[in-house]
Amino acid sequence: MISYRIGQDVGLLEEWPFEAPESDYCILEGDPRASGRLDAGGPGHLTRAGIWRCTAGSFECTEQGDELMTVLEGRCRITRHDTGEVAELGPGDSLYVYDGSRVTWAISEDVTKVFLGFKPGGY
């Protein structure tokens, strides 16, 4: 069983640089730094689940896989480019994003999220 709770220490995370070409990252403001851990699934699997953390800043990216995320700590705003829809997220808030969505993340307080993703054809 895997359990994630608001305020709980999520354990060790590894650096996840903004380098994946398929995500086409573009840093817009600040110097955001991401880290994470896969707790299930991953390369070659249709699903993956884990923890992701990012420091304050702003960036654009193309989401890889359908993903349900829940913020455990911090605050951010995610804007979907194709619709202009904006989601303001804080601890306990969840959001579903679609595979291939181009979004802007504006992180005002370092964010830690738990995620469950699905990608047809696998990651």
Helices and strands as residue ranges (DSSP letters): E 14-15, G 21-23, E 26-30, E 34-41, E 47-54, E 57-62, E 66-80, E 86-89, E 94-97, E 102-118
